[in-house]
Amino acid sequence: MLVSGFIDKDINYYKLIHYVMKKNLINAALLGLLVVAAPACTFVSCKDYDDDFNKVNNRLDGLEAAKNQINTEITSLKSELQKANEKATALEAKLAEKADKTALDAAVANLNAKIAEVAKLETRIEALEKAKAELTALVNAKVDQAAYDKKVAEIEARLTAAESGVKLATEKANSLEKTLAALNEKVENQQKTLDKYNQKIAALESKDVEVQKQLDALKKTVADEVAALKKDVKALQDAGYQTEAQVDAKIAPVSKKVDELQTALNQLKIAKVTSLNFIPGYYVQGVESIFSAQYNFKPIGKLGKANEQGVVTFAEEGTDAGAGVKSLNFATANYHVNPSNAKVDTDVKNFKFVDLRSQTRAGEEKVTVENVEFDEKTGVLSVDFHDNLPAEVAGEINVVALNYAQKEGETVRMVVSDYARVAKDHFEGLRIGKAISTVDLATTRFKTNDGGIVALKNLAGAARDAQEFTVLNDGTETLLSELVRTYDASTPGAEQELDDNAAAESLLKDAGFHYEYALVKENAADKSTDVFTINAETGAVKVAFDADKPYQHLSKTAAVRVTLVSDKGDVAAVGYYYVRVATPAKSFATVTADNEVKLACDDNSAQPDVVFDLEPVTKYLAKNFGMTEANVWNHVLTNNFTIKTPAGAHDQFTIKDNVATAAPYANRVGKLMRSVNGTKNIVTWSELKEKNVANLRKEGQVLSTVLQVIKKDDPKVVLYFTVEWKPKSVQTMPEVAFSAKPISNLWFDNQNKADEQEQRMHVSIDGHNTFTHDLLQAFVGGVVTAPTLDATKYPTDIKNLNSGWKFVAPRVKQAEGTDGKTYMLSVSNDGMKFQAQEMKDGKVLAGAPVADIASITAAGVITYENNPVSKKLLNHAGYNELKDGQTLTARVGYVTTTCGGKKMLKVTDATKKYAEFDVKFLRPLNVNYTGNVVFGDANQAYQEAEIKFDNATSDWRNVSNMGQLTAAYGALSVGFAPEAEWTTDLNNGDINTQKLIATFNNNFGVSVAATPAGTPSTVADFAGYKEYAFGTYPKLQYTTNTANLKQFTIRIPVYVKYYWGEIKSHIDVKVGKTLNQGNARRK
């Protein structure tokens, strides 16, 4: 076996061990090696070729550059047309989906581009056709060297002129006739010049005129086609519809002419091959080598011949034919052709290999060329050959060079390649085996049976199954050629596959082998082959099919023979197999159920069992297998049917391309089991989880799987049916009724939402300042009955309900505080907290803390929280200010949830009035200082006024008696703002905003008496205020103004402080006009 490092498409058939030698061996070094290895034969044999090497003609014709230019033009044209076709196909596919306006507009734009492109193609084709005429004339002419060189110069000049004409035509595509005339004129002028040269080119000129006529005809054809194209395009535009495909259909004739021109120009190549450089596929001992696969075998004799139907009657086993060892081989050598655009005549008669080990040239040829191919794009020449080279021995290796006989008129030049070693890899012990998709010979071993049909018949169990192929009962053919291959089995345990399969191209076939196939009868009375047909060449096996009796041949078997045959008709290997009739993996019936998909809490929630009636399956099996329906599933019988049930549940399958695949146990969807329910055979689908059925909640979706039916008395009779759950409906979330009777006197009309009631809560009047409220007290008996769900209608975990009172999303989303800030109102995730966050410009301030304003219990007890934010929100509005945005308002509901509180059930419209409502948090006190402090005119130099807050303060019961208020709410106090916070309407200013001191730097004689002294306020929002206990208020003083003033008012901010915060208010001090003002009183 060769240790090689070559990579080649052919040798990929063989899983050889490759070793890459990173060394290049030049031809001189190789010849040096040959001198050492075989001096007696190497240079003696090649001496007569020295002159050939020395006479290699390296001169390139003057026309080569022009020819390359033409090839470049054609390549460019074909590339442009290819891109256009690709774009047309893409747009046509889009328009097939939806011919919308955008696609049509794109088609119009592309159409215009195509028309311009066609015009461009016309002019290019004209230039190319003219070049073709010139080249043809030159090749056919017989001219001497001097005339030849002059003619080359003239043709180059004409090509240059033609190229100028092409550019002009491109710029003026709408004037093709004018351009054509200009080109013809240039041709005529050049022709006149050519007439001055040697008369030997007269024939060339005559042919040039003839070709010109053909060129003119071609131009007219192209022009006519373009005109027809534009006419059709105009019709399409008028119709308002067109596609790229329609346009390209018109361009196709132009494209075809370009392709035809390419072929013609290829034939006109005149560049000569100057050298052939061997491309090494791999190296052997550092020497560039050609791989040659050699197959050695002993022919097998005494095999019976198949009749016209491909059937052979077995007579005796095949034996050694006694012909000794025979061999077939095949090799491919690759060479770079120089120059790569040279003309190569690939007729095998022009090629032969020179064998350096041959002693004389007259001896028998050891290498036979079979096929030659030249890739013009890559410049690579591939030569296939067989060889009869002798075995290599010490000191002598097989080395060959390729000779190419290149014709130049009536003479022949020999082009000789560099030399390469022919290294053979021998394959022996040819055996036919199964072509498994992934071959791991170390574990699967070699699957074949060369022992003959007798040995085949003795196989049983897994060994027999390994030699069996399936033929479908529906008449579909099975290609044995795709299921077998040939191995080199000369080393047991290390067998080597020699082809992918018998149908594939391979070196084995290239060497001359082919496969033959036959059905085998044991004797004349054997009828096993009668139901089968076979194609002896392709191995296509089919079984007779009757749609009325689809299973009549099910499980029948017959023997088949596969032989590997040489091109001389010698049998190199034989293998025997069984073919067995089986059903394709198709579902023959579908059992369905339309059960409603029930609600469930999460992916792991269990769905109720789904039951399927097996009647369609039972009827089908009874009809097609000649049984009564009662016996189909009768386990007492030996020929009944069963459903494959490993691990206590039916196997579940998927079917794709007639192949059934069992789902792994862990991937089964639920559990399916057949059982009997009374007289019915059923399948129950249980253990289904929500994650299995979630997709069923989408309209039109189904949940399905496939089960396998097996005939008990013949386990190879396997059929499949489908179980499909297609729900008629999807259960929706239930609604629940709120069950409680309200006490109407404890409910109030909601002034902001029509037809809705609300509850109002306030601070207790027991002196403890408790701020709680029991919602249930507004219902008869203080009871709300929790709802339940019918477990028969809601069988899943959805039926487990929890009910209780919660805060719900507030109807009023914002509230103002006494600090002048705005707060966003919300509810905690669990609904048990009513919360607030400071906001500005409609958004919650970043990082603003969440303040708990109130809490609620599931039993309905609300407690108002005592913290700075809750106090500010509570004291913003009076207890009788009940509009939205005034008194703080929350919203509560009797909430019923399921799934551990994750899903909330809606309350029925008929009962929801008292299940969800607003709750208002009433401020317990109001402060309304209604009387003004009035100071008279300037006739009184000094005045004082007392302040009476007692009667200005009342609670939600309208109680204003100070004794009762302090008994209910504790000690009260009042705070007076410093003069800097006083405001005035002096000078027609806004009394709510115009600061007295900041604006006028004068208090105009009004002040607060120094006694009682009061205490500085400790409330952060009222810094600078002086605080006084109720009943110990200071007096206001007024010293008459000496200035001449009209009457004006000063407003002094004050607050009343109690347990639940501070209530803002003010005192207005009205100052009379001074003496000099009109209507002033005088003493």
DODOPA-66906 format. One record per residue (C-alpha): x, y, z. Coordinates in steps of 0.5 Angstrom, whole numbers, plus 2048, in hexadecimal, padded with zeros to 3 digits. Last residue first. Layout:
XYZ/...
***
This chain:
7848E4880/7858E2879/7838DD874/7868DC86E/7828DC868/7888DE863/78F8DC865/7928E1869/7918DD870/7938D686E/78F8D186B/78E8CB86F/7928C5870/78E8BE86F/7928B8872/7918B186F/7928AB873/7958A5870/79489D870/79889786F/796891873/79C88D876/79D886878/79988087B/79A882882/798889881/79B88F87F/79789587C/79B899877/79C8A1876/79D8A5870/79C8AD871/7998B086B/7998B886B/7938BC868/7938C3865/78F8CA866/7928D0863/7998D3865/79B8D9867/7A18D886B/7A18D9873/79F8D2874/79B8D187A/79F8CB87F/79B8C587E/79C8BF883/7998B8883/7988B4889/79B8AE88B/7978A788C/7978A3892/7918A0891/79489A88D/79B89A88E/7A089E88B/7A589D885/7AA8A2882/7AB8A087B/7B38A1878/7B389A875/7AC898873/7AD89286F/7B288F874/7AD88F879/7B1891880/7AD898880/7B189D885/7AD89E88B/7A88A388D/7AA8AA890/7A38AC893/7A58B1893/7A98B488D/7A28B7889/7A28B5882/7A38BB87D/7A08C0879/7A38C7878/7A48C7870/7A88C0870/7AD8C486C/7B28C1867/7AD8C2862/7AE8BC85D/7B28B7862/7AF8BA868/7A78B9865/7A88B2861/7A48B285B/7A18AB85A/79A8AA85C/7988B285D/79A8B3856/79C8BA855/7978C0854/79D8C5858/79B8C185E/7988BB85D/79D8B8863/7A18B2865/7A48B086B/7AA8AA86B/7AF8AF86D/7AB8B2873/7AC8AB876/7A68A6876/7A28A587C/7A189E87E/79B89B882/79A895887/795890889/79588B88E/79288488E/78D882888/78788088B/787883892/78B88988F/78588A88A/78088988F/78388F894/78489388E/77D89388C/77D893884/77988C882/77788C87B/77788487B/77D885877/78188987C/78189187D/78689687E/78489E87D/78089E883/78689D887/78B8A1883/7898A8886/78E8AD884/78E8B4889/7908BA885/7948C0888/7948C8885/7998CE886/7998D5883/7918D5882/78F8DB87D/7938D7878/78D8D2876/78B8CC879/78E8C5879/78A8BF877/78C8B8879/7878B4874/7828AE876/7828A8873/7888A4876/78689D873/78A897876/787890874/78888A878/788883877/78B882870/78787D86D/78A87786A/786875864/78486E862/78386D85B/77F866858/78085F856/77B859858/77585E85A/77385F853/776858850/770854851/76C85484A/773856846/77684F849/77C85084C/78384E848/78884984B/78F84B84C/79584784A/79B84684E/798846855/79B83E856/79883C850/79183F851/78F846853/788849856/789851858/78485485C/78685B85A/78986285C/78A869859/78E86E85D/78C87685D/78F87C860/78A881861/78B88785C/78E884855/787881853/782884857/78088385E/78288A861/77D889867/78388686C/78788B86A/78D88B865/79588A865/79588786C/79588086B/79A880865/79F88486A/79E87F870/79F87986B/7A587C869/7A887E870/7A6877873/7A0874877/79D86F872/79686E871/793867873/78E86386F/78A85D872/78785986C/78885286E/78E851869/79185686D/79385E86B/79886386B/79986A86A/79D870868/7A486B867/7A9870864/7AD86E85E/7B487285E/7B6876858/7BC874854/7BA87784E/7B487B84F/7AD87884C/7AB87B846/7A6880844/7AA886844/7AC88584B/7AB87F850/7AB87D857/7A9876858/7A387385C/7A086C85E/79A868860/79D862863/79A85B863/79985A85C/79E85585B/7A2859856/7A185F85A/79C864858/79D86B855/79C872856/7A1877852/7A387D857/7A3885855/7A688A85A/7A389085D/7A688E864/79E88D866/79E887861/79B88685A/798880857/79987C851/79687584E/78F876850/78B86F84E/79086C852/793865850/790860855/79186085D/78F85985F/78A855862/78984E862/78884885E/78D84285D/78B83C858/78D835856/789834850/78E83684B/79282F84D/78F82B848/788829848/78482F846/77D82D844/77D827849/78082B84E/77B83084E/77E836850/77D83A857/77C841859/77D844860/777846864/77884D867/77584E86E/775854873/76E852875/76B85686F/77185A86C/77386186D/77785E873/77B85A86F/77F85F86D/782860873/786867874/78C869878/78F87087A/790870882/791877885/79087488C/78B87988E/78587588D/783879887/786874882/78987787B/785877875/783872870/77F87386A/77B86D865/77986E85E/77386C85A/77386D852/76E86E84D/77287484B/77987584C/77B87C84F/77687D855/776876857/77087585B/771873862/77086C866/76F86B86D/76886C86D/767867867/76986186B/76C85D866/76A856864/770851863/77184C85D/77684E858/775849852/77B84684E/77D846847/781841844/78784183F/78683E839/786837837/788836830/78383382B/78282D826/78982A827/78D826822/790821825/79381C820/796815821/79981281B/79980B818/79F807816/7A1800813/7A67FB815/7A67F3812/7AD7F1814/7AA7EF81B/7A67E9817/7A27E581C/7A07EB820/79F7F081B/7A27F781D/79F7FE81D/7A380481E/7A080A821/7A181181E/7A0818822/79C81E821/79A824825/796829820/79683081F/79083481B/79083A81F/79583B825/79483882B/796831829/79D834829/79D833831/79B82C830/7A2829832/7A482E837/79D82E83B/79F82683C/79C82083A/79D81A83E/79781683A/795815833/79080F834/79080A82E/78980782D/78680082B/77F80082C/77A7FB82F/77A7FD836/781802836/7867FE834/78D800834/793803830/798807833/79B80E832/7A0812837/7A2819836/7A681C831/7AC817830/7B381B830/7B5817836/7B4810833/7B781282D/7B3813827/7B280D822/7B480F81B/7B080D815/7B380E80E/7AE80F808/7B1816807/7B081880E/7AC815813/7AC81681B/7AB811820/7A880F827/7A980982A/7A380782E/7A4807836/7A680283B/7AE802839/7AD800832/7A67FF82F/7A57FE828/79E7FD826/79B7F6825/7987F3820/7957EC820/7987E681C/7997E1823/7927E3826/7917E482D/7937EB82C/78D7EC828/78F7F3825/78D7F281E/7887EC820/7827F0822/7827F481B/7827ED817/7887EB813/78A7EB80C/7917EF80D/78E7F6809/7877F680B/7897F4813/78F7F9813/78B7FF810/7857FE814/7897FE81B/78D804819/786808817/78380581E/789807822/78580C826/78981182A/789814831/78D81A833/78F81A83B/78E82083E/79482583E/799826843/79D82C845/7A482C844/7A483283F/7A0836844/799838846/795834842/78E83583E/78B82F83A/78C82E833/78582B831/78582482E/785823827/78781C826/78A819820/78C81281D/790812817/79180D812/79780A80D/79C80E810/7A280D80C/7A980980D/7A9805807/7A77FE807/7AB7F8807/7AD7F3801/7B37F0803/7BA7EF7FE/7BF7EA801/7C67EB7FF/7CC7E77FB/7D37EA7F9/7D77E87F4/7DE7EB7F2/7E37EB7EC/7DE7E87E7/7E27E87E0/7DE7EB7DA/7E47EF7D7/7E37F67D9/7E37F37E0/7DC7F07E4/7DA7F27EC/7D47ED7ED/7CE7EF7F1/7C97E97F3/7C27E97F5/7BE7E57FA/7B77E67FB/7B27E8800/7AB7E9802/7AA7ED808/7A47F0805/7A27ED7FE/79A7EE7FF/79B7F5803/7987FA7FE/7927F57FB/78E7FA7F8/7937FF7F6/7977F97F3/79E7F97F2/7A47F47EF/7AA7F57F3/7B07F97F0/7B87F87F0/7BC7FD7ED/7C37FA7EC/7C57FF7E7/7C87FA7E2/7C47F47E3/7BE7F87E4/7B97F37E9/7B27F17E9/7AF7EE7F0/7A87EA7F1/7AB7E47ED/7B27E47F1/7AF7DF7F7/7AC7DA7F2/7B17D57F3/7AF7CF7EF/7B57D07EA/7BA7D07EF/7BD7D47F5/7BB7DA7F0/7C07E07F0/7BE7E77EE/7C37EB7EA/7C87F17EA/7CE7F37E6/7D47F87E8/7D97FB7E4/7E17FA7E4/7E57FE7DF/7EB8027E3/7E68087E2/7E18047E6/7E58027EC/7E88097EB/7E180B7ED/7DB80E7EB/7D580D7F0/7CF8077EE/7D38027F2/7D48067F8/7DA80A7FB/7DF8067F7/7E58027F9/7E3801801/7E97FF805/7E97F980A/7ED7F9810/7EA7F4814/7EC7EE80F/7F27F180B/7F17EF803/7EA7F1804/7EA7F77FF/7E37F97FE/7DE7FA7F9/7D77FD7FA/7D07FC7FB/7CA8007FD/7CA8057F8/7CA8007F2/7C57FC7F6/7C08027F3/7B98007F7/7B38027F2/7AD8047F5/7A77FF7F3/7A38017F9/7A57FB7FD/7AC7FE7FE/7B37FA7FD/7B77F9803/7BE7F6803/7C17F0807/7C87EE809/7C87F1810/7C17EE811/7C47E7810/7C97E8815/7C57EC81A/7C07E681A/7C27E0816/7C77DE810/7C77D780D/7C37D9807/7C97DE805/7CE7D8806/7CB7D5801/7CA7DB7FD/7D27DC7FC/7D77DC801/7D97E37FF/7D47E6804/7D67EE806/7D57F280B/7DD7F480E/7DD7F6815/7D97FB818/7DE7FD81E/7E57FE81B/7E27FF814/7DF805816/7DB80780F/7D680C80F/7D080B80A/7D180480A/7D2801803/7D17FA804/7D67F5801/7D97F27FB/7E07EF7FB/7E77F17F8/7ED7ED7FB/7F27F17F8/7F37F97F7/7FA7FB7F5/7FD8027F5/8018047EF/8068097EF/80780C7E8/80D8117E8/80D8177E5/81181A7DF/8118217DC/80C8227D6/80E8217CF/80B8257C9/80C8227C2/80B8267BC/8078237B6/8088267AF/8028277AA/7FF82D7AD/80282D7B4/8008277B8/8018267BF/80381F7C1/80381F7C9/80881B7CC/8078197D4/80D8177D8/80D8107DC/81180E7E1/8108077E4/8168057EA/81C8017E9/8218017EF/81E7FB7F3/8187F97EF/8127FC7EC/80D7F77E9/80C7F87E1/8087FD7DE/8017FB7DB/7FE8027DB/7F78057DB/7F680C7DA/7F28127DB/7F68197D9/7F48207DC/7F68267D9/7F682C7DD/7F58337DA/7F18367E0/7EB8397DC/7EC8347D6/7EC82E7D9/7EF8297D5/7EC8217D5/7F081B7D2/7ED8147D2/7F080D7D2/7F780D7D1/7FA8077D1/8018067D5/8068007D4/8068007CC/8097FA7CA/8117FB7C7/8137FF7C1/8158057C5/81A8007C8/81D7FE7CF/8168017D3/8188037DA/81780A7D8/81080A7D6/80E80F7D1/8068107D2/8028127CC/7FD8177C9/7FB81A7C3/7F78137C1/7F38157C8/7F081B7C4/7F08217C9/7F38267C4/7F582C7C8/7F58337C6/7F98377CB/7F683C7D0/7FA8397D6/80183A7D2/8038357D4/7FF8307D6/7FF82E7DE/7FF8267DE/7FA8217E2/7FB8197E2/7F68147E3/7F680D7E4/7F38077E4/7F47FF7E5/7F17F87E3/7F47F27E5/7F47EA7E5/7F67E57E9/7F67DE7E7/7F07DB7E2/7EE7D67E6/7E77D87E6/7E77D87EE/7E07D67F0/7D97D87F0/7D47D47F4/7D07CF7F0/7C97CF7EC/7C57D57EE/7C07D77E9/7C17DE7E7/7BC7E47E6/7BE7EA7E2/7B77EA7DE/7BC7E97D8/7BF7E37DB/7C47E37E0/7CB7DF7DF/7CD7DA7E4/7D37DB7E8/7D87D57E6/7DE7D97E6/7E17DF7EB/7E77E37E8/7ED7E37ED/7EE7EB7EE/7F37F07EE/7F17F87EE/7F77FD7EC/7F68047EE/7FB8097EB/7FD80F7EE/8028137EA/8088157EE/80D81B7F0/8138187F3/8148197FB/8138127FD/80D8127F9/8098187F8/80281B7F7/7FE81D7F1/8048207EE/8028257E8/8068247E2/80882A7DE/8078297D6/80A82E7D2/80A8337CC/8038317CA/8018367C4/7FD83C7C3/7F883B7BD/7F183B7C1/7EC83B7BB/7E88357BE/7E78397C5/7E583F7C1/7DF83B7BE/7DD8387C5/7DD8407C7/7D98427C1/7D483D7C3/7D383F7CA/7D38467C8/7CD8447C3/7C98417C9/7CA8477CD/7C784B7C7/7C18467C7/7C08477CE/7BF84E7CE/7B784D7CD/7B68487D2/7BA84D7D7/7B58527D6/7AF84D7D8/7B484B7DE/7B58527E0/7AD8537E1/7A88577DE/7A185A7DF/79E8607DE/79B85E7D7/79E8647D4/7A58627D7/7A485B7D4/7A285D7CD/7A88627CD/7AD85C7CF/7AA8587CA/7AC85D7C5/7B385E7C8/7B48577C7/7B28567C0/7B685C7BE/7BC8597C2/7BB8527BE/7BB8567B8/7C18597B9/7C48537BB/7C28507B5/7C58557B1/7CB8557B4/7CC84D7B3/7CA84F7AB/7D08547AB/7D584F7AE/7D384A7A9/7D484F7A4/7DB8507A7/7DD8497A7/7DC84979F/7E184F79F/7E684C7A4/7E68467A0/7E884A799/7ED84E79E/7F08477A0/7F1844799/7F484A797/7F984A79C/7FF847798/7FE84D793/803850798/80185779B/7FE85D797/7F785A798/7F885B7A0/7F786279F/7F186279B/7EE85D7A0/7F08627A6/7EB8677A2/7E68627A1/7E68607A9/7E58677AB/7DF8687A6/7DC8627A9/7DD8657B0/7DA86B7AF/7D48687AB/7D38647B1/7D386A7B6/7CE86E7B2/7C98677B2/7CA8677B9/7C886E7BB/7C486D7C2/7CA86A7C5/7CE8707C4/7D38707CA/7D48687C9/7D48697C2/7DA86E7C2/7DE8697C7/7DD8637C2/7DF8687BC/7E68697C0/7E78627C1/7E68617BA/7EB8657B8/7F08627BD/7EE85B7BA/7F085E7B3/7F78607B6/7F88597B9/7F68567B2/7FB85A7AE/8008597B3/7FF8517B2/7FE8527AB/8058557AB/80884F7AF/80584A7AA/80784D7A4/80E84D7A7/80D8457A9/80A8437A3/8038427A2/7FE83D7A1/7F783F7A3/7F283B7A8/7F583D7AE/7F58457AC/7EE8447A9/7EB8417AF/7EE8467B4/7EB84C7B0/7E48497B0/7E48487B7/7E784F7B9/7E18527B4/7DC84D7B9/7DF8507BF/7DE8577BD/7D78567BB/7D68537C1/7D88587C5/7D485D7C1/7CD8597C3/7CF8587CA/7CF85F7CB/7C88607C8/7C685A7CC/7C985D7D3/7C58647D1/7BE8607D1/7C085C7D7/7C18627DB/7BA8657D9/7B785E7DB/7BB85E7E2/7B78657E3/7B18627E1/7B285C7E5/7B38607EC/7AD8647EB/7A985D7EA/7AC85B7F1/7AA8617F4/7A38617F1/7A285A7F4/7A28547F0/7A284F7F6/7A58487F7/7A68477F0/7A984E7EF/7AF84D7F4/7B08467F1/7B184A7EA/7B584F7EE/7BA84A7F0/7BA8467E9/7BB84D7E5/7C184F7EA/7C48487E8/7C38497E1/7C68507E1/7CC84D7E4/7CD8487DF/7CC84D7DA/7D28517DC/7D684B7DE/7D58487D6/7D784F7D4/7DD8507D8/7E08497D6/7DE84B7CF/7E28517CF/7E884E7D3/7E88487CD/7E884E7C8/7EE8517CB/7F284B7CC/7F184A7C4/7F48517C3/7FA84F7C8/7FB8487C4/7FB84B7BD/80284D7BD/8048457BE/8088437C4/80F8417C3/81183B7C8/8128367C3/8158307C6/81B82E7C2/82082C7C7/81B8277CA/8198237C4/8218237C2/8228207C9/81D81A7C7/8218157C4/8258157CB/81F8137CF/82080B7CF/82780C7D0/8268117D5/82280D7DA/8248067D8/82B8047DA/82B8097E0/8268077E4/8258097EB/82B80E7EB/8298117E4/8228117E6/8238157EC/82781A7E8/82181A7E4/81C81C7EA/8218217EC/8218247E5/8198247E5/8188287EB/8168247F2/8128287F6/8138267FE/80E827803/80C81F803/80581F805/803818808/7FC815807/7F980F809/7F480C804/7ED80D805/7EC80B7FD/7E680E7F9/7EA8157FB/7EF8127F6/7EB8157F0/7EA81C7F2/7F181D7F4/7F581F7FA/7FC81B7FA/80081A800/802812800/80480C803/8038077FE/800800800/
***
